[in-house]
Amino acid sequence: MADKDIRAEFDRAADEWQKHCKSVAFSSNINDYLDDPTYKKVVALGTPAIPHIIERYKKDSLPWGFVLQDITGEQFIPDKNKFSPAEVKKKWLEWWAKRS
C-alpha cells in the first residue's frame, strides 16, 4: 500500500477512533477506549502507520501508546490499569526520535 493510501486509511480510522474515545471520555476503564473495532483498524495498519501515529500523538491526548505497543511489541506500559499518560507519551516520543 502506498504511503498516501496508508495516510488516508489511517486518517479515516484515527478519526473514527477519536470519536469513539470522546464518547467514552468519562470512563476510567482503559478497556473502554481499546475494545473498539476502530482501534483494531489503526493497529492493523502496522508499522507504515507509525509516522502518522506519532504526528497525532504529539497533538492530542488519545492513548496512542497502546496502539504503538500493539504494533511494535515495545512495552512502555507494563500495567494498563496503572500508568502515567504523560510519561508513556514522553517515552514513545523519545523512542521515535532515536529512530527517525
Backbone as a printed PyTorch tensor [residue, N CA C, xyz], in Angstrom:
tensor([[[  0.8480,  -1.1720,   0.0000],
         [  0.0000,   0.0000,   0.0000],
         [  0.8970,   1.2400,   0.0000]],

        [[  0.6090,   2.1830,  -0.8830],
         [  1.3970,   3.4090,  -0.9730],
         [  1.1800,   4.2640,   0.2680]],

        [[  2.1700,   5.1150,   0.5600],
         [  2.0910,   5.9390,   1.7690],
         [  0.8460,   6.8160,   1.7830]],

        [[  0.4740,   7.3670,   0.6140],
         [ -0.7240,   8.2240,   0.6000],
         [ -1.9760,   7.4160,   0.9070]],

        [[ -1.9920,   6.1370,   0.4840],
         [ -3.1290,   5.2690,   0.8010],
         [ -3.1540,   4.9370,   2.2900]],

        [[ -1.9760,   4.6690,   2.8430],
         [ -1.8860,   4.3920,   4.2810],
         [ -2.3260,   5.6250,   5.0570]],

        [[ -1.8770,   6.7830,   4.6020],
         [ -2.2510,   8.0370,   5.2790],
         [ -3.7660,   8.2190,   5.2750]],

        [[ -4.3820,   8.0050,   4.1260],
         [ -5.8360,   8.1760,   4.0200],
         [ -6.5660,   7.1680,   4.9040]],

        [[ -6.1350,   5.9190,   4.8670],
         [ -6.7580,   4.8830,   5.6910],
         [ -6.5410,   5.1730,   7.1790]],

        [[ -5.3270,   5.6000,   7.5120],
         [ -5.0290,   5.9520,   8.8990],
         [ -5.9220,   7.0990,   9.3650]],

        [[ -6.0040,   8.1540,   8.5660],
         [ -6.8120,   9.3100,   8.9610],
         [ -8.2670,   8.9200,   9.1940]],

        [[ -8.8100,   8.0780,   8.3200],
         [-10.2030,   7.6290,   8.4960],
         [-10.3620,   6.8550,   9.8050]],

        [[ -9.4870,   5.8730,  10.0040],
         [ -9.5770,   5.0330,  11.2070],
         [ -9.3090,   5.8520,  12.4690]],

        [[ -8.3120,   6.7240,  12.4270],
         [ -7.9720,   7.5410,  13.5980],
         [ -9.1060,   8.4970,  13.9470]],

        [[ -9.7330,   9.0830,  12.9380],
         [-10.8590,   9.9840,  13.1950],
         [-12.0260,   9.2250,  13.8310]],

        [[-12.2870,   8.0170,  13.3390],
         [-13.3540,   7.1880,  13.9150],
         [-13.0260,   6.8310,  15.3680]],

        [[-11.7630,   6.4480,  15.6060],
         [-11.3710,   6.0770,  16.9650],
         [-11.4660,   7.2840,  17.8990]],

        [[-11.0800,   8.4490,  17.3950],
         [-11.1670,   9.6620,  18.2070],
         [-12.6220,   9.9220,  18.6170]],

        [[-13.5540,   9.7300,  17.6910],
         [-14.9780,   9.9010,  18.0210],
         [-15.3950,   8.9050,  19.1010]],

        [[-14.9450,   7.6620,  18.9470],
         [-15.2610,   6.6500,  19.9590],
         [-14.6960,   7.0640,  21.3200]],

        [[-13.4390,   7.4970,  21.3390],
         [-12.8060,   7.8850,  22.6060],
         [-13.5440,   9.0500,  23.2600]],

        [[-14.0080,   9.9850,  22.4550],
         [-14.7860,  11.0940,  23.0170],
         [-16.0810,  10.5790,  23.6380]],

        [[-16.6510,   9.5330,  23.0410],
         [-17.9150,   9.0000,  23.5620],
         [-17.7430,   8.2750,  24.9000]],

        [[-16.5220,   7.8670,  25.2180],
         [-16.2580,   7.1750,  26.4920],
         [-15.3120,   7.9860,  27.3830]],

        [[-15.1970,   9.2660,  27.0930],
         [-14.2050,  10.1230,  27.7580],
         [-14.3260,  10.1720,  29.2780]],

        [[-15.4890,   9.8910,  29.8110],
         [-15.6510,   9.9620,  31.2620],
         [-15.3730,   8.6330,  31.9480]],

        [[-14.9850,   7.6460,  31.1790],
         [-14.6740,   6.3350,  31.7540],
         [-13.2250,   6.2980,  32.2370]],

        [[-13.0110,   5.6770,  33.3660],
         [-11.6450,   5.4930,  33.8660],
         [-11.1120,   4.1120,  33.4890]],

        [[-11.9120,   3.3330,  32.7710],
         [-11.5140,   1.9910,  32.3460],
         [-10.8820,   2.0660,  30.9550]],

        [[ -9.5830,   1.8410,  30.8590],
         [ -8.8760,   1.9540,  29.5840],
         [ -9.4450,   1.0080,  28.5300]],

        [[-10.0020,  -0.1030,  28.9650],
         [-10.5900,  -1.0390,  28.0020],
         [-11.7400,  -0.4220,  27.2220]],

        [[-12.4210,   0.5550,  27.8020],
         [-13.4890,   1.2420,  27.0790],
         [-12.9450,   1.9750,  25.8550]],

        [[-11.6950,   2.3750,  25.9030],
         [-11.0510,   3.0560,  24.7840],
         [-10.4900,   2.0590,  23.7640]],

        [[ -9.9920,   0.9360,  24.2660],
         [ -9.2590,  -0.0060,  23.4160],
         [-10.1180,  -1.1050,  22.8140]],

        [[-11.2100,  -1.4580,  23.4510],
         [-12.0770,  -2.5220,  22.9390],
         [-13.0510,  -1.9470,  21.9220]],

        [[-12.5030,  -1.5490,  20.7950],
         [-13.3060,  -0.9220,  19.7550],
         [-12.7600,  -1.3330,  18.3920]],

        [[-13.6140,  -1.6150,  17.4330],
         [-13.1310,  -2.0370,  16.1110],
         [-12.2310,  -1.0050,  15.4280]],

        [[-12.4700,   0.2800,  15.6820],
         [-11.6300,   1.2850,  15.0290],
         [-10.2120,   1.2880,  15.6010]],

        [[-10.0750,   0.9610,  16.8790],
         [ -8.7340,   0.8040,  17.4660],
         [ -7.9950,  -0.3100,  16.7200]],

        [[ -8.6850,  -1.4090,  16.5050],
         [ -8.0870,  -2.5520,  15.8120],
         [ -7.7330,  -2.2100,  14.3660]],

        [[ -8.5270,  -1.3330,  13.7270],
         [ -8.2180,  -0.8910,  12.3610],
         [ -6.8970,  -0.1280,  12.3340]],

        [[ -6.7120,   0.7470,  13.3070],
         [ -5.4700,   1.5280,  13.3680],
         [ -4.2840,   0.5960,  13.5860]],

        [[ -4.3990,  -0.3250,  14.5210],
         [ -3.3160,  -1.2730,  14.8030],
         [ -3.0140,  -2.1190,  13.5670]],

        [[ -4.0440,  -2.5240,  12.8410],
         [ -3.8640,  -3.3820,  11.6640],
         [ -3.0670,  -2.7020,  10.5540]],

        [[ -2.9830,  -1.3960,  10.5580],
         [ -2.1870,  -0.6970,   9.5460],
         [ -0.6940,  -0.9560,   9.7360]],

        [[ -0.3040,  -1.3340,  10.9370],
         [  1.0660,  -1.7570,  11.1980],
         [  2.1070,  -0.6540,  11.1430]],

        [[  3.3500,  -1.0720,  10.9610],
         [  4.4860,  -0.1420,  11.0440],
         [  4.4320,   1.0110,  10.0430]],

        [[  3.8660,   0.8520,   8.8400],
         [  3.8070,   2.0140,   7.9480],
         [  3.0030,   3.1890,   8.5240]],

        [[  2.1380,   2.9130,   9.4820],
         [  1.3210,   3.9790,  10.0800],
         [  2.0290,   4.7040,  11.2220]],

        [[  3.1530,   4.1870,  11.6780],
         [  3.8110,   4.7740,  12.8610],
         [  4.1110,   6.2680,  12.7090]],

        [[  4.6550,   6.7430,  11.5810],
         [  4.8980,   8.1940,  11.4930],
         [  3.6220,   9.0200,  11.6690]],

        [[  2.5110,   8.5170,  11.1560],
         [  1.2370,   9.2250,  11.2680],
         [  0.7090,   9.1700,  12.7050]],

        [[  0.9250,   8.0390,  13.3580],
         [  0.5240,   7.9000,  14.7610],
         [  1.3090,   8.8910,  15.6160]],

        [[  2.6130,   8.9540,  15.4050],
         [  3.4640,   9.8760,  16.1730],
         [  3.0150,  11.3180,  15.9530]],

        [[  2.7010,  11.6560,  14.7200],
         [  2.2380,  13.0090,  14.4050],
         [  0.9840,  13.3570,  15.2210]],

        [[  0.0440,  12.4280,  15.2750],
         [ -1.1810,  12.6590,  16.0600],
         [ -0.8770,  12.6700,  17.5590]],

        [[ -0.0040,  11.7670,  17.9710],
         [  0.3390,  11.6410,  19.3970],
         [  0.8950,  12.9550,  19.9340]],

        [[  1.6640,  13.6620,  19.1150],
         [  2.2430,  14.9370,  19.5370],
         [  1.1710,  15.9900,  19.7940]],

        [[  0.0080,  15.8370,  19.1240],
         [ -1.0220,  16.8740,  19.1770],
         [ -2.2130,  16.5800,  20.0790]],

        [[ -2.4890,  15.3110,  20.3370],
         [ -3.7050,  15.0320,  21.1030],
         [ -3.4570,  14.0640,  22.2490]],

        [[ -4.5130,  13.8010,  22.9910],
         [ -4.3590,  13.0160,  24.2180],
         [ -4.9370,  11.6050,  24.1280]],

        [[ -5.2050,  11.1210,  22.9320],
         [ -5.6760,   9.7390,  22.8130],
         [ -4.5800,   8.7960,  23.2950]],

        [[ -4.9470,   7.6240,  23.7520],
         [ -3.9360,   6.6780,  24.2570],
         [ -3.1760,   5.9700,  23.1290]],

        [[ -2.4590,   6.7590,  22.3320],
         [ -1.7030,   6.2230,  21.1970],
         [ -0.6070,   5.2600,  21.6340]],

        [[ -0.1440,   5.3730,  22.8580],
         [  0.8970,   4.4720,  23.3470],
         [  0.4860,   3.0140,  23.2570]],

        [[ -0.7890,   2.7380,  23.4600],
         [ -1.2760,   1.3590,  23.3430],
         [ -1.2350,   0.8840,  21.8980]],

        [[ -1.5780,   1.7700,  20.9690],
         [ -1.5100,   1.4270,  19.5420],
         [ -0.0670,   1.0970,  19.1780]],

        [[  0.8540,   1.9740,  19.5730],
         [  2.2710,   1.7570,  19.2650],
         [  2.7840,   0.4750,  19.9100]],

        [[  2.3710,   0.2190,  21.1250],
         [  2.7880,  -1.0010,  21.8180],
         [  2.2890,  -2.2360,  21.0680]],

        [[  1.0340,  -2.1980,  20.6190],
         [  0.4840,  -3.3430,  19.8880],
         [  1.1650,  -3.5460,  18.5370]],

        [[  1.5760,  -2.4660,  17.8910],
         [  2.2390,  -2.5820,  16.5880],
         [  3.6840,  -3.0340,  16.7380]],

        [[  4.4120,  -2.4210,  17.6700],
         [  5.8610,  -2.6430,  17.7500],
         [  6.2780,  -3.7660,  18.6870]],

        [[  5.4490,  -4.0600,  19.6760],
         [  5.8410,  -5.0310,  20.6950],
         [  6.6710,  -4.4180,  21.8110]],

        [[  7.0330,  -3.1300,  21.6730],
         [  7.7500,  -2.4220,  22.7420],
         [  6.8080,  -2.2650,  23.9310]],

        [[  7.3360,  -2.4400,  25.1350],
         [  6.4930,  -2.4100,  26.3340],
         [  6.8370,  -1.2110,  27.2220]],

        [[  6.1600,  -0.0960,  26.9890],
         [  6.3260,   1.0690,  27.8530],
         [  5.1640,   1.1990,  28.8330]],

        [[  4.1950,   0.2860,  28.7380],
         [  3.0250,   0.3150,  29.6200],
         [  2.9120,  -1.0640,  30.2740]],

        [[  3.6560,  -1.3020,  31.3550],
         [  3.6380,  -2.6260,  31.9710],
         [  2.2890,  -3.0040,  32.5720]],

        [[  1.5510,  -2.0220,  33.0760],
         [  0.2400,  -2.2910,  33.6720],
         [ -0.7600,  -1.3000,  33.0860]],

        [[ -1.6280,  -1.7800,  32.2080],
         [ -2.5370,  -0.8630,  31.5190],
         [ -3.5520,  -0.2000,  32.4430]],

        [[ -3.6610,  -0.6750,  33.6570],
         [ -4.5870,  -0.0660,  34.6060],
         [ -3.9130,   0.9360,  35.5400]],

        [[ -2.5870,   1.0540,  35.4080],
         [ -1.8270,   1.9140,  36.3130],
         [ -0.6290,   2.4750,  35.5490]],

        [[ -0.8000,   3.6480,  34.9470],
         [  0.2940,   4.2470,  34.1890],
         [  0.0930,   5.7580,  34.1100]],

        [[  1.1750,   6.4530,  33.8130],
         [  1.1230,   7.9020,  33.6300],
         [  1.0720,   8.1920,  32.1320]],

        [[ -0.0490,   8.7100,  31.6190],
         [ -0.1220,   9.0130,  30.1890],
         [  1.0040,   9.9390,  29.7230]],

        [[  1.3480,  10.9320,  30.5250],
         [  2.4150,  11.8640,  30.1450],
         [  3.7630,  11.1540,  30.0590]],

        [[  4.0450,  10.2700,  30.9980],
         [  5.3150,   9.5370,  30.9950],
         [  5.3880,   8.5710,  29.8130]],

        [[  4.2910,   7.9040,  29.5290],
         [  4.2540,   6.9770,  28.3920],
         [  4.4610,   7.7450,  27.0880]],

        [[  3.7920,   8.8680,  26.9550],
         [  3.9390,   9.6910,  25.7500],
         [  5.3880,  10.1290,  25.5810]],

        [[  6.0000,  10.5800,  26.6570],
         [  7.4080,  11.0130,  26.6230],
         [  8.3100,   9.8760,  26.1440]],

        [[  8.0920,   8.6800,  26.6740],
         [  8.9250,   7.5300,  26.2800],
         [  8.7440,   7.1910,  24.8080]],

        [[  7.5050,   7.2340,  24.3130],
         [  7.2780,   6.9210,  22.9000],
         [  7.8850,   7.9770,  21.9850]],

        [[  7.7790,   9.2370,  22.3590],
         [  8.3580,  10.2810,  21.5210],
         [  9.8820,  10.1920,  21.5220]],

        [[ 10.4720,   9.8190,  22.6430],
         [ 11.9230,   9.5860,  22.6910],
         [ 12.2860,   8.3880,  21.8190]],

        [[ 11.4970,   7.3320,  21.9030],
         [ 11.7090,   6.1280,  21.0820],
         [ 11.7080,   6.5090,  19.6110]],

        [[ 10.7370,   7.3200,  19.2080],
         [ 10.6290,   7.7250,  17.8070],
         [ 11.8170,   8.5970,  17.4010]],

        [[ 12.2110,   9.5270,  18.2550],
         [ 13.3250,  10.4280,  17.9400],
         [ 14.6120,   9.6500,  17.6780]],

        [[ 14.8060,   8.5500,  18.3660],
         [ 16.0020,   7.7260,  18.1670],
         [ 15.9680,   6.9850,  16.8330]],

        [[ 14.7850,   6.8180,  16.2600],
         [ 14.6430,   6.0340,  15.0350],
         [ 14.4220,   6.8800,  13.7930]],

        [[ 14.2350,   8.1570,  13.9670],
         [ 13.9470,   8.9820,  12.7850],
         [ 15.0410,   9.9890,  12.5140]]])
